[in-house]
């Protein structure tokens, strides 16, 4: 009898399919166990909002100037004594009429011109007047305005706020100076939108003694989606 040795290429096939199935089931079991384990989450600690340090000027922080005291010159009345006619006046001799022509000439009164002009209002002093000053007879009034453009980030985040500006309106009613006094936090473009809008506004200027003057005032611009 002859013994035969099996050829390596003719050996029985390994059960690779069964091995892969077992490995897949093991990996799936491990993932399920990991997902079921309760993981401890760290507590959420809210971060404090940043604080913007600044000084906000209010009308009560500035002491209004004292009214100017003007010296009033009293004009003494000038009198002239006129003699009374006698009981029996003598007949007055009339002079013959002359043919000379007289032309009225303006008479200059020395020393009395300044006294006659005391009641005339003085022109306003140069400079910028504050909106609360007593000398400001007619305050600044808004003539035309356009709503500011709402910032895109404010629309996305559904936020709003108020921007307080300090503006200088010149004698023609134009805004020539702007300064931010207060802005919302977080500021997602509200300050710039307020500056762009107020710079295009037009006002009726304030007046002192009937003449327009430059006035410094406070402007509030509110942003709200409601």
PAMIDO-445948 format. One record per residue: residue in three letters; x, y, z of N, C-alpha, C, CB in turn. Coordinates in steps of 0.001 Angstrom, whole numbers, plus 500000, padded with zeros to 6 digits. Glycine has a CB too. Layout:
REM PAMIDO-445948
ALAXYZXYZXYZXYZ ...
END
This chain:
REM PAMIDO-445948
UNK500852498814500000500000500000500000500886501234500000499037500007501225 UNK500584502233499199501410503447499039500730504595499746501639503792497533 UNK501536505213500657500992506390501387501100507633500520501747506615502738 UNK500029508410500543500011509669499760500011510853500720498757509734498809 UNK500846511845500430500937513094501263500113514171500598502441513586501439 UNK499198514772501291498361515816500647499194517013500265497219516260501578 UNK498934517567499111499641518755498595499176519995499359499393518934497056 UNK500083520891499618499646522108500364498542522847499661500816523058500572 UNK498499522926498343497460523662497623496126522964497721497843523839496166 UNK496146521631498075494913520883498148494430520723499570495086519543497517 UNK495011521528500535494589521415501937493170521933502124495553522184502853 UNK492547521497503224491146521899503491491068523398503734490569521130504717 UNK490067524078503199489937525544503374489623525899504811488840526106502454 UNK490223527121505257489985527627506630488626528326506707491122528613507066 UNK488109528377507869486790529028508067486986530528508323486011528367509268 UNK487433531228507260487644532693507409486323533432507569488407533259506188 UNK485284533010506923483991533695507037483466533669508457482971533063506105 UNK483603532558509145483148532470510524483965533363511439483212531037511006 UNK485238533462511192486119534318512001485747535792511861487585534111511594 UNK485433536214510649485060537619510424483742537946511103484962537920508921 UNK482805537014511080481533537282511740481703537428513248480540536172511434 UNK482528536578513824482767536658515270483431537983515630483643535476515744 UNK484411538402514795485106539678515069484155540856514952486292539871514103 UNK483266540837513985482308541942513793481353542029514976481510541756512476 UNK480850540873515448479952540879516592480653541374517844479388539493516826 UNK481913541048518003482670541509519184482854543030519171484051540815519242 UNK483206543542517977483400545006517864482091545747518096483972545378516473 UNK480989545227517573479695545867517763479302545874519226478627545168516940 UNK479590544750519937479261544673521365480051545701522163479538543264521906 UNK481324545881521820482168546861522536481631548278522333483646546776522049 UNK481227548636521098480706549981520825479423550237521594480459550169519324 UNK478541549230521663477287549405522396477553549634523869476378548190522210 UNK478529548881524436478860549046525862479418550443526122479882547971526316 UNK480251550941525205480841552289525376479758553360525333481902552570524277 UNK478793553201524438477727554192524331476815554177525539476918553956523082 UNK476654553039526202475773552938527359476417553421528640475324551527527533 UNK477731553597528642478408554052529866478095555528530073479961553816529785 UNK477513555983531194477228557423531423478513558188531678476259557614532622 UNK478776559139530833479979559977530998479600561231531771480612560353529608 UNK480418561606532715480180562779533555480588564034532801480954562672534892 UNK479617564966532647479904566222531950480355567285532946478662566709531167 UNK481285568094532487481760569189533332480679570260533454483064569797532760 UNK480472570802534646479430571848534809479766573084533987479274572240536301 UNK478729573691533444478900574909532614479016576127533527477697575091531608 UNK480083576836533366480331578045534158480163579238533238481760578031534814 UNK479135580055533433478960581220532533480088582214532700477615581918532798 UNK480538582741531591481611583734531595481024585123531841482399583701530258 UNK481672585900532690481147587274532920481264588119531672481897587963534076 UNK480270588965531470480288589853530309481367590912530484478907590516530103 UNK482037591259529403483077592296529514482460593633529869483873592417528201 UNK483151594351530703482687595662531162483511596734530485482783595790532708 UNK482832597647529841483509598765529173483533599932530147482791599162527822 UNK484732600311530529484877601435531436484821602727530664486179601339532223 UNK484028603616531092483928604907530404483190605890531286483212604762529039 UNK483228607094530916482567608169531651481457608707530780483567609300532051 UNK480257608677531282479101609183530535478740610539531124477877608185530599 UNK478782611513530296478452612868530721476947613078530629479203613915529864 UNK476382613578531672474967613927531676474841615427531851474199613170532795 UNK473701615984531503473553617439531655473784617926533067472191617860531215 UNK473639617039534122473821617479535488475290617467535905473014616611536416 UNK476183616827535088477601616799535420478288618113535110478285615683534679 UNK477690618939534297478318620183533876477551621328534505478353620312532321 UNK478247622132535265477593623259535934477322624357534928478456623795537098 UNK476078624772534780475785625826533788476470627117534178474264626057533655 UNK476934627869533210477611629134533515476652630136534117478248629719532261 UNK477221630986534955476423632019535579476039633075534552477181632653536748 UNK474841633610534667474441634644533695475324635873533808472972635042533900 UNK475604636436532674476469637606532616475722638828533145476962637851531171 UNK476404639543534005475822640754534593476242641944533752476266640941536083 UNK475294642643533230475585643790532379475215645075533118474819643690531032 UNK476077646038532955475838647338533571474841648124532729477161648126533729 UNK473797648565533373472772649356532688472992650827533038471323648888533090 UNK473155651618532028473410653051532212472073653769532239474333653624531079 UNK471831654453533315470600655223533433470787656586532769470192655387534920 UNK469862656939531928469919658213531213469123659246532012469358658073529749 UNK469820660241532447469152661292533206468304662155532271470185662161533960 UNK467098662460532667466271663328531805466841664741531744464815663374532317 UNK466820665287530577467330666639530362466138667605530284468205666711529056 UNK466176668597531098465094669582531149465626670958530774464448669617532554 UNK464757671748530303465119673130529933464021674055530438465312673286528371 UNK464437675101531117463488676062531657463040677013530554464107676845532837 UNK461738677171530415461161678076529418460473679214530164460150677325528467 UNK460861680437529912460211681551530625458755681698530205460962682869530368 UNK457906681955531172456485682138530904456242683522530301455658681954532197 UNK455326683619529384455042684941528802454401685866529833454119684803527575 UNK454686687120529707454118688111530624452642688340530309454898689445530540 UNK452022689022531226450587689257531031450317690109529808449988689922532257 UNK451120691128529591450941692003528424452176691890527541450699693493528857 UNK452226690876526723453423690722525897453520691838524876453421689367525192 UNK454778692199524634454999693208523625454856692591522252456371693855523790 UNK454344693348521310454212692785519952455575692472519361453454693759519028 UNK455661691297518819456926690831518240457023691303516804457042689286518313 UNK458160691851516490458406692335515148458831691175514278459468693444515143 UNK458094690940513225458412689854512309459435690317511298457153689345511602 UNK460427689434511091461434689752510100460912689417508717462738689001510385 UNK461358690153507735460916689833506371461434688478505928461380690910505390 UNK460619687821505126460994686505504625462161686625503667459807685824503937 UNK463084685696503812464229685676502905464021684594501862465553685444503678 UNK464725684723500793464608683759499697465667682661499770464710684476498364 UNK466398682592500878467417681563501005466757680201501246468396681906502149 UNK467376679179500698466870677805500825467738677082501845466876677051499437 UNK467087676468502827467800675736503860467619674224503621467290676147505283 UNK468710673492503764468695672038503599468976671411504953469743671567502529 UNK468091670497505353468289669821506639469518668923506575467037668992507024 UNK470391669043507547471590668235507653471446667291508849472854669131507795 UNK471966666059508711471907665142509866472721665671511031472412663748509475 UNK472155665543512193472799666038513409473419664861514141471784666792514324 UNK474686664979514477475394663933515215475358664258516690476855663788514724 UNK474836663320517485474767663496518925475945662773519554473420662973519495 UNK476876663554520079478072662962520669477739662420522054479222663998520747 UNK478231661203522313478062660610523633476708659990523880478307661625524656 UNK475767660069522943474432659519523151474144658307522278473402660576522891 UNK475042657990521342474783656874520424474744655548521160475846656825519331 UNK475717655319522063475756654055522800474547653902523698477028653959523626 UNK474070655018524264472920654924525144471660654555524382472716656226525878 UNK471543655041523148470355654724522361470340653280521885470263655647521175 UNK471511652622521847471598651244521349471551650208522456472863651064520558 UNK471216650612523687471198649649524785470117648599524606471001650364526101 UNK468996648973523998467885648034523845468069647086522672466597648788523678 UNK469063647304521828469274646431520679469977645150521126470099647153519584 UNK469485643946520738470129642696521175471525642549520592469278641492520776 UNK472418642042521436473788641840521001473894640573520158474732641764522209 UNK474845640529519234475036639298518447475540638175519332476021639536517287 UNK475233636916519001475683635796519839477191635676519836475062634486519365 UNK477721635230520971479162635038521082479594633855520225479575634823522553 UNK480791633913519643481249632785518825481504631550519677482521633161518062 UNK481351630382519076481573629126519775480372628213519669481898629383521228 UNK480432627097520402479374626086520391478561626218521673479966624646520252 UNK477251626338521533476357626429522681475894625024523081475138627341522360 UNK475647624864524388475089623611524879473565623662524757475521623347526354 UNK472953622484524611471505622433524389470703622891525597471094621033524019 UNK471332622931526794470599623313527996470843624767528394470982622404529139 UNK471611625526527630471923626896528020470682627785527949473030627463527128 UNK470626628760528860469477629664528911469475630631527730469476630447530224 UNK470667630965527225470728631914526110470149631336524826472161632344525872 UNK470016630004524750469498629372523539467981629564523504469875627849523486 UNK467534630593522774466109630923522754465320629846522023465878632291522092 UNK465783629443520836465087628433520038465948627178519975464774628964518604 UNK465485626024520505466314624819520500466421624202519112465755623798521472 UNK467336623216519016467527622492517757466344621550517538468874621697517764 UNK465832621523516291464700620649515953465057619808514735463409621482515681 UNK464640618534514769464937617617513675464075617957512471464711616154514106 UNK464716618124511307463997618466510078463764617241509203464765619521509294 UNK464775616388509027464631615179508207465584614123508732464909615476506697 UNK465141612853508673465963611744509162465582610469508429465798611561510692 UNK466494609511508438466270608182507858466632607136508901467108607979506547 UNK465868606020508940466135604960509899467497604332509627465031603893509846 UNK468249604010510688469548603356510480469376601936509952470350603332511786 UNK470385601460509247470370600094508719470688599113509842471387599935507549 UNK469830598089509996470025597122511077471207596222510739468738596276511309 UNK472186596056511652473351595209511353472938593760511089474357595260512513 UNK473629593121510171473305591736509813473534590795510982474138591286508615 UNK474624591012511746474880590151512900473808590330513973476263590446513487 UNK473249591532514085472168591740515034470910591005514639471876593200515172 UNK470640590915513327469475590169512856469667588678513103469226590436511359 UNK470871588172512832471136586738513014471050586354514488472523586367512451 UNK471641587177515357471652586857516782470395587317517512472855587476517428 UNK469477588018516807468225588497517389468491589386518602467334587314517787 UNK469445590302518471469798591205519556469514592641519140471279591035519953 UNK469450593518520116469224594940519877469909595748520957467719595264519830 UNK469589597017521019470188597887522019470041599339521629471654597545522216 UNK470583600214522483470511601658522249471916602236522200469673602360523349 UNK472131603125521233473396603838521078473140605303521406473985603669519627 UNK473947605870522307473833607278522685475026608024522103473766607451524243 UNK474737609056521308475769609836520631475721611280521107475594609766519098 UNK476875611929521016476964613378521225477243614027519882478077613745522272 UNK476350614927519459476442615529518128476559617038518248475219615154517267 UNK477254617638517269477353619092517145476672619485515837478859619582517182 UNK475613620300515943474866620787514780475284622230514525473310620677515005 UNK475766622524513314476261623867513020475115624820512685477260623821511863 UNK475491626040512241474499627081511990473583626756510812475194628394511739 UNK473999625825509933473171625458508783472292624240509040474047625196507591 UNK472410623607510215471603622436510534472256621119510192470313622522509835 UNK473543621135509812474247619893509481475002619370510704475225620119508299 UNK475119618036510779475868617398511858477341617385511462475341615944512142 UNK478167618103512229479582618240511879480487617432512799479988619698511922 UNK480012617031513980480814616229514905479927615167515540481473617123516000 UNK480511613957515731479802612854516378480757612122517303479199611881515329 UNK480249611730518462481043610985519438480144609969520132481703611942520476 UNK480651608738520322479881607669520965480020607813522477480364606253520490 UNK478887607994523170478877608046524626478566606689525244477870609071525102 UNK477691605910524615477332604585525153476920603681524002476177604692526210 UNK477325602394524079477002601412523043476568600115523715478221601167522097 UNK475690599327523066475254598059523659476382597039523669474053597499522898 UNK476271596081524591477247594991524714476503593680524575478022595054526078 UNK476856592826523605477931593042522625477492593973521502478387591707522038 UNK478443594737521006478182595661519902478506594942518590479029596982520050 UNK477461594531517880477643593766516632477452594657515413476659592581516573 UNK477787595931515559477670596869514446476666597971514686477300596139513211 UNK476077598042515903475077599066516179475685600467516187474400598787517511 UNK476888600618516754477504601948516845477772602529515465478810601880517642 UNK478346601733514576478659602240513238477384602564512465479503601219512460 UNK476359601742512619475096602021511931474471603317512435474114600856512119 UNK474571603579513745474034604828514288474825606036513801474039604786515815 UNK476153605924513743476978607034513247476646607358511793478472606695513382 UNK476509606333510963476206606567509545474839607224509365476254605247508767 UNK473866606838510188472518607390510028472447608837510503471504606541510795 UNK472970609119511696472856610468512263473673611476511456473317610473513730 UNK474774611044510853475581611967510047474804612513508858476843611272509558 UNK473789611791508398472994612240507248471724612977507659472627611055506382 UNK471442613079508953470245613789509392470420615296509225469925613449510856 UNK469296616008509109469305617463508991468418618059510092468814617911507573 UNK468882619193510636468183619847511732467884621308511383469015619763513023 UNK466950621875512142466753623317512147467598623876513283465232623701512311 UNK468569624728512970469539625133514002468890625935515117470659625950513378 UNK469551625914516283469110626745517384469508628195517160469682626235518695 UNK468832629099517843469083630523517650469329631202518986467908631187516921 UNK470156632232518951470422633113520081470259634539519581471856632871520689 UNK469352635289520199469053636658519764468645636702518293470268637566519995 UNK467931635664517852467429635645516486468420635184515446466962636976516127 UNK469627634781515838470634634343514875470983632877515119471901635226514968 UNK471167632063514060471504630646514246472907630479514813471388629891512920 UNK473068629478515663474351629180516299474577627675516271474396629719517760 UNK475823627268516498476173625848516607475816625353518007477693625617516308 UNK475246624139518078474751623597519344475266622171519507473190623632519400 UNK475724621845520737476111620479521089474940619821521806477400620461521981 UNK474557618612521360473374617950521896473610616439521967472129618268521029 UNK472661615716522603472717614259522752471646613623521879472531613840524238 UNK472030612552521156471122611847520250471074610375520667471579611996518751 UNK469879609799520771469687608390521105469137607643519892468733608238522318 UNK469778606533519546469353605692518421469097604290518973470439605668517262 UNK467859603810518857467482602504519406467327601485518278466168602611520222 UNK467845600284518505467738599172517560466891598080518217469162598622517149 UNK465806597681517548464915596654518071464267595923516907463838597267519006 UNK464128594602517043463500593781516012462008593616516247464161592423515953 UNK461486594129517331460049593989517614459252595036516857459774594109519127 
END
